[in-house]
Amino acid sequence: MAQSTVLYIEDNPENRLLVKRVLEAEGYKIVEADSGTDGLTKAETMRPDLILMDINLPEMDGYELTRRLKQMQHLNGVPVVAMTANVMKGDREKTLAAGCDGYIQKPIDVDHLPVQIAGFLQAKP
């Protein structure tokens, strides 16, 4: 199986490093973006297999960024998964309403994350 590429849009460098280490150890290629606009720019020039999206981003939040990504023809069928500390009642529904295909709450479970990612990749149309 070819190596899957994950675009990880997250402004917190510690979170990016942790997720990158966990997923690279499982054989994924990680492309990092540190803001909403950086994520949008990278998404315009690549076709990742999966996009992990923080919701609380500088410049453009994850809800708006998800809506924009979902309008890009070349990203049709690429799952966008919210990875967020927004875990209050209604937050999951809000991410799904914005177009996210899934939801992973922070703090992440490093043992379970690769299983979750594999599940989202297998569910791809």
C-alpha positions, 0 to 999 in steps of 0.5 A: 500500500502506498504511503498516505499523506496527511495535511495537519493544520494546527497552530500549536507546535507541541501538538504538531510535533506529537501527532507527527511523531505518532503518525510518522511512526505508523508510516504516514507522511505528514505535511504541517500547516501552522495557520488557517491561511497556511493550510489553505495555501498548502491544500491548494497545491496538494491532494492529501489523503486526509486533512486533520483540522484544528478548529481554533486557528489564527487568521481563519478558524477551522470551520471557515477553512473546512467550508473552503476546502470542501469547495475545492474540486481537487479535494473531493472525497478527501476526509477532513477530520476536526482534531480539537479541544472544543469538547463542550455540548454541541461542538462535535455537531458544529464541526460536522455541520461545517463539513468535517467528516469526523471528530477527534477530541484533544488531548489525543490518545496516542495509542488510539490515534493511528487506529482512528486515522486508518478508519477515516482513510478506509472510509474514503469514497 
